[in-house]
C-alpha cells in the first residue's frame, strides 16, 4: 500500500485532527476526506467490492457536503 499511495489518509487520522482542532478551515477537512477517496480509487479496481464501496461513499459524501455547505 505504502509503495503505491504517497499520501495515506484514514478516518482515524481525520478524527484525531478534528479532536485536536488541527483543521484551520473546512477546505482542509474536505481535502483529507477527498484524499481517502482518491487513494481508494488508486489502490482498488473500480469493479471490486472495495472500489464500488469507495465510489458509493464518495457520492454520498459529496452530496451531503454540498447540502451542508450551500449558503453556509
C-alpha positions as CSV (number, residue, x, y, z in Angstrom):
1,X,0.0,0.0,0.0
2,X,2.7,2.5,1.0
3,X,4.6,1.9,-2.2
4,X,1.5,2.9,-4.2
5,X,-0.2,5.6,-2.0
6,X,2.2,8.5,-1.5
7,X,-0.1,10.4,1.0
8,X,-2.1,8.0,3.1
9,X,-5.2,9.2,4.9
10,X,-7.8,7.4,7.0
11,X,-10.9,8.1,9.1
12,X,-9.0,7.7,12.4
13,X,-6.5,10.4,11.3
14,X,-9.3,12.8,10.4
15,X,-11.0,12.1,13.8
16,X,-7.7,12.9,15.6
17,X,-7.3,16.1,13.6
18,X,-10.9,17.2,14.4
19,X,-10.5,16.4,18.1
20,X,-7.2,18.4,18.3
21,X,-8.6,21.2,16.3
22,X,-5.9,20.8,13.7
23,X,-8.1,21.8,10.8
24,X,-7.9,25.5,10.2
25,X,-10.7,25.5,7.6
26,X,-13.5,23.5,6.0
27,X,-11.3,23.2,2.9
28,X,-8.6,21.4,5.0
29,X,-11.1,18.9,6.3
30,X,-12.7,18.2,3.0
31,X,-9.3,17.8,1.3
32,X,-8.4,15.0,3.7
33,X,-11.8,13.3,3.2
34,X,-11.3,13.5,-0.6
35,X,-7.8,12.1,-0.2
36,X,-9.2,9.0,1.3
37,X,-11.5,8.5,-1.8
38,X,-8.7,9.3,-4.2
39,X,-6.4,6.8,-2.5
40,X,-9.2,4.2,-2.6
41,X,-9.6,4.8,-6.3
42,X,-5.9,4.5,-7.0
43,X,-5.4,1.3,-4.9
44,X,-8.6,-0.6,-5.7
45,X,-10.1,-1.6,-9.0
46,X,-13.4,0.2,-9.8
47,X,-15.4,-3.0,-10.1
48,X,-14.0,-4.6,-6.9
49,X,-16.2,-4.6,-3.8
50,X,-14.0,-2.0,-2.1
51,X,-13.8,0.1,-5.3
52,X,-17.6,0.1,-5.6
53,X,-18.0,1.0,-1.9
54,X,-15.5,3.8,-2.3
55,X,-17.4,5.3,-5.2
56,X,-20.7,5.0,-3.4
57,X,-19.2,6.6,-0.2
58,X,-17.7,9.4,-2.3
59,X,-21.0,10.1,-4.0
60,X,-22.8,10.1,-0.6
61,X,-20.2,12.4,1.0
62,X,-20.2,14.9,-1.9
63,X,-24.0,15.1,-1.9
64,X,-24.2,15.6,1.9
65,X,-21.2,18.1,1.9
66,X,-22.9,20.2,-0.8
67,X,-26.2,20.1,1.3
68,X,-24.4,21.1,4.4
69,X,-22.2,23.9,2.9
70,X,-24.5,25.6,0.5
71,X,-25.2,29.1,1.8
72,X,-23.1,28.5,4.9
